[in-house]
């Protein structure tokens, strides 16, 4: 993977590794686009329904993390998830390719509560076995997984886990955004991002060495739903997630998996919660 990955607080100042035909440069440009327009507005996290969706996603991604756990967030954006991780007492390293988004994240929670780093997930600047958990919200679908997944597996401790929430290609709106480029651009997508079909992604994760792979569709709640119907809508959407076949069309996928080993990477997770509780459990 090139030069010896960095470790501990040597992470500071690590350079962005070379991209692959301009993919990383395009993502950096997309970060500037997001920063100029307000990331939460583009991501639809600011509406009442959007905030409810975010709180649920956040709970899924952070479940089982104990104080002092070494956690890496990939694609930290403006730092909302990093702030929650820091509040749990985790030792947080949060990285993104976008300097403007990292600057916003640093202002939100401060360098003292999380360590922010400009870096590229295709070449993680950390020593092997550095983290109990690697996680992220809507980041894997921006990456070349053939390059990124081996890096994520490498930096996990034995027994360490990943947790990601990603768009589900089976969802009609997500499918339209990916298959109709003008619609995707209107919705604020970057040129290279995609979405996943869960059984294909599961097969890919297993082929790259991950074990105990679990991918669950969740999140029918649309961010544009008005606040007045939110309680009923949220309960109805949770019911839809329990219906076989229909749940496959949910908007997102919750992804968890483990690096095989002797369990030494699980110290940062609450006993009995090594397998993050997912929708449908």
C-alpha positions in Angstrom: 0.0 0.0 0.0 2.9 2.3 -0.5 4.7 4.0 2.4 4.4 2.7 6.0 1.0 3.8 7.3 1.1 6.3 10.2 0.0 5.5 13.7 -1.2 7.3 16.8 -1.0 11.1 16.7 1.5 10.8 13.9 -1.6 10.9 11.7 -1.4 14.7 11.6 -0.6 16.3 8.3 -0.9 13.1 6.3 -1.2 13.9 2.6 -4.0 12.7 0.3 -2.8 9.7 -1.6 -2.9 9.7 -5.4 -6.3 9.3 -6.9 -7.5 7.0 -9.6 -8.1 8.8 -12.9 -9.5 11.9 -11.2 -12.0 10.3 -8.9 -10.6 11.8 -5.7 -10.2 15.2 -7.4 -13.9 15.1 -8.4 -14.9 14.3 -4.8 -12.8 17.2 -3.6 -14.6 19.5 -6.0 -17.9 18.0 -4.8 -16.9 18.9 -1.2 -16.6 22.5 -2.3 -20.0 22.3 -3.9 -21.5 21.0 -0.7 -19.8 23.6 1.5 -21.1 26.4 -0.7 -24.7 25.2 -0.7 -24.9 24.0 2.9 -24.2 20.2 3.3 -27.2 19.5 5.5 -29.5 21.1 3.0 -28.1 19.0 0.1 -28.2 15.8 2.3 -31.7 16.6 3.6 -30.8 16.3 7.2 -32.3 19.7 8.2 -36.0 19.0 8.0 -38.0 17.5 10.9 -38.1 14.1 9.1 -34.5 14.5 8.1 -33.4 15.1 11.7 -35.4 12.0 12.8 -33.7 9.9 10.1 -30.3 11.2 11.1 -30.8 10.3 14.8 -31.8 6.8 13.9 -28.8 6.4 11.6 -26.5 7.8 14.2 -27.8 5.3 16.8 -27.2 2.4 14.5 -23.7 3.4 13.6 -22.6 4.1 17.2 -24.3 1.2 18.9 -21.9 -0.8 21.2 -19.0 1.7 21.2 -17.4 2.1 24.6 -15.3 4.9 26.0 -11.7 4.9 24.8 -12.5 2.8 21.8 -10.3 3.7 18.8 -12.8 4.7 16.1 -12.1 5.9 12.5 -14.9 7.7 10.7 -14.4 7.8 6.9 -16.0 10.7 5.1 -16.8 12.7 8.2 -18.3 15.7 6.3 -19.3 18.4 8.8 -18.6 16.3 11.9 -22.0 15.4 13.2 -21.3 11.8 13.7 -17.8 12.5 15.0 -19.3 14.8 17.7 -21.6 12.0 18.9 -18.7 9.5 19.0 -16.6 12.0 21.0 -19.5 12.4 23.4 -19.5 8.7 24.0 -15.8 9.0 25.1 -14.4 7.3 22.0 -10.9 8.2 20.7 -12.1 9.6 17.3 -10.2 10.0 14.1 -12.4 11.6 11.5 -11.2 12.0 7.9 -12.5 13.5 4.7 -11.0 14.5 1.3 -12.7 18.0 1.5 -10.8 20.8 3.3 -13.9 23.0 3.5 -16.0 20.3 5.1 -13.2 19.4 7.6 -13.0 23.1 8.5 -16.7 23.1 9.3 -16.3 19.9 11.4 -13.4 21.4 13.3 -15.5 24.4 14.2 -18.4 22.2 15.3 -16.6 20.1 17.9 -13.0 21.2 18.0 -9.8 19.4 17.5 -9.6 18.5 21.2 -12.6 16.2 21.0 -11.8 14.5 17.7 -8.7 14.3 15.5 -9.5 15.6 12.0 -7.4 14.5 9.0 -7.6 15.2 5.3 -7.1 11.8 3.7 -8.3 9.3 1.1 -9.9 6.0 2.0 -8.2 4.3 -0.9 -4.9 4.6 0.9 -5.5 5.0 4.7 -2.5 6.6 6.4 -2.6 4.3 9.5 -0.7 1.2 10.7 -2.4 -2.1 10.4 -4.7 -3.0 13.3 -5.2 0.5 14.6 -9.0 0.7 15.2 -11.7 -1.1 17.0 -14.3 0.3 14.7 -14.4 1.8 11.2 -17.6 3.5 10.2 -19.3 6.1 8.1 -22.5 7.5 6.8 -23.1 7.5 3.0 -19.4 7.2 2.1 -18.8 3.7 0.7 -20.9 4.5 -2.4 -18.4 7.3 -3.2 -15.4 4.9 -3.2 -13.7 2.3 -5.5 -14.4 -0.6 -3.2 -11.8 -2.8 -4.8 -9.2 -0.4 -3.4 -11.0 0.8 -0.3 -12.2 -2.4 1.3 -8.7 -4.0 1.7 -7.5 -0.8 3.4 -10.5 -0.7 5.8 -9.9 -4.4 6.7 -6.2 -3.8 7.2 -6.6 -1.0 9.7 -9.1 -2.9 11.8 -7.9 -4.7 14.9 -8.7 -8.5 14.9 -12.3 -8.8 15.9 -12.9 -5.2 15.1 -16.0 -4.2 13.2 -17.3 -1.9 10.5 -20.6 -0.1 10.4 -21.9 1.9 7.4 -25.2 3.2 6.2 -25.5 3.5 2.4 -28.1 4.1 -0.3 -30.1 1.1 -1.5 -30.2 0.7 -5.3 -33.5 -1.2 -5.0 -35.3 1.9 -3.7 -37.2 3.6 -6.6 -35.9 7.2 -5.8 -32.3 6.0 -5.4 -32.5 4.0 -8.6 -33.9 7.1 -10.5 -31.0 9.2 -9.1 -28.4 6.7 -10.3 -30.0 5.9 -13.7 -31.1 9.4 -14.7 -27.9 11.6 -14.5 -29.8 14.9 -14.7 -31.9 13.9 -11.7 -28.9 12.9 -9.7 -27.2 16.2 -10.5 -30.3 18.1 -9.4 -30.3 16.1 -6.1 -26.7 17.2 -5.5 -24.8 13.9 -6.3 -21.2 13.7 -7.2 -20.2 12.2 -10.6 -18.8 8.9 -9.3 -21.2 7.9 -6.6 -23.3 4.8 -6.9 -25.6 2.7 -4.7 -25.7 -0.9 -3.6 -27.7 -4.1 -3.9 -27.4 -5.8 -0.6 -26.7 -9.4 -1.7 -24.0 -8.2 -4.2 -22.4 -6.0 -1.5 -22.4 -8.9 1.0 -20.7 -11.2 -1.5 -18.1 -8.5 -2.2 -17.4 -8.0 1.5 -16.9 -11.7 2.1 -14.7 -12.0 -0.9 -12.5 -9.3 0.6 -12.0 -11.1 3.9 -14.8 -9.8 6.1 -16.8 -12.2 8.3 -20.2 -12.1 10.0 -21.4 -9.8 7.3 -24.9 -8.5 7.8 -26.7 -6.0 5.5 -30.3 -4.9 6.4 -32.6 -2.6 4.4 -34.0 0.3 6.5 -35.4 3.8 6.3 -38.6 4.4 4.4 -39.1 7.8 6.0 -38.8 10.6 3.4 -37.1 13.8 4.5 -39.8 16.0 2.9 -42.7 14.6 5.0 -44.3 17.5 7.0 -43.8 17.6 10.8 -47.6 17.2 11.4 -47.7 13.7 10.2 -44.3 12.6 11.4 -45.3 10.5 14.4 -47.7 8.4 12.3 -45.4 8.2 9.3 -42.4 7.1 11.4 -44.4 4.3 12.9 -45.8 3.2 9.5 -42.3 3.2 8.0 -41.0 1.0 10.8 -43.8 -1.4 10.1 -42.8 -1.5 6.4 -39.3 -2.6 7.3 -40.7 -5.7 8.9 -42.6 -6.9 5.7 -40.6 -9.4 3.7 -39.8 -8.4 0.1 -41.3 -4.9 0.6 -38.5 -4.0 3.0 -36.0 -4.6 0.2 -37.2 -1.2 -1.3 -36.2 0.8 1.8 -34.0 3.8 1.1 -30.9 2.7 2.9 -28.8 -0.3 3.9 -27.2 -0.8 7.3 -24.0 -2.7 6.9 -22.0 -4.5 9.6 -19.1 -6.9 9.4 -16.1 -8.1 11.3 -12.4 -8.7 10.8 -11.7 -12.3 11.8 -9.4 -12.8 14.7 -9.0 -13.7 18.4 -11.5 -11.0 19.5 -8.7 -8.6 20.7 -10.3 -5.9 18.6 -13.6 -5.9 20.6 -12.4 -4.2 23.7 -14.0 -1.0 22.5 -17.5 -2.5 22.2 -20.0 -3.1 24.9 -20.2 -6.8 25.9 -23.1 -8.6 24.2 -23.3 -5.9 21.5 -20.5 -6.9 19.3 -23.0 -7.4 16.5 -24.7 -4.1 16.2 -28.4 -4.2 16.6 -29.9 -3.6 13.2 -33.5 -3.0 11.9 -35.6 -6.1 12.0 -33.8 -7.6 15.0 
